[in-house]
């Protein structure tokens, strides 16, 4: 989760005036574990969000080549290598001026 929280600070909050907020939440949905990192930062423009999503949609090697978001690419690649063929990985939602939410979806591990 460290790269996701770091991205919130570096890309979303550093240049934002006013109060900063980062939330980390987790929940289980059936056999999946979802972890959300949400900030109230600057958010991404629609074009930049499309670029980041596109970079993460490809195969694991393409995910590692996401430019300034290498942490996102690394997380995506590791999840996809661990859960090949599954609907696991990162989802990014963002609105310019409102903030960004990154959701990590993996398989839950039963204790």
Secondary structure, 3 states (H helix, E strand, C coil): CHHHHHHHHHHHHCCCCCCCCEEEEEEEECCEEEEEEEECCCCCCHHHHHHHHHHHHCCHHHHCCCHHHHHHHHHHHHHHHHCCCCCCEEEEEEECCCEEEEEEEEECCCC
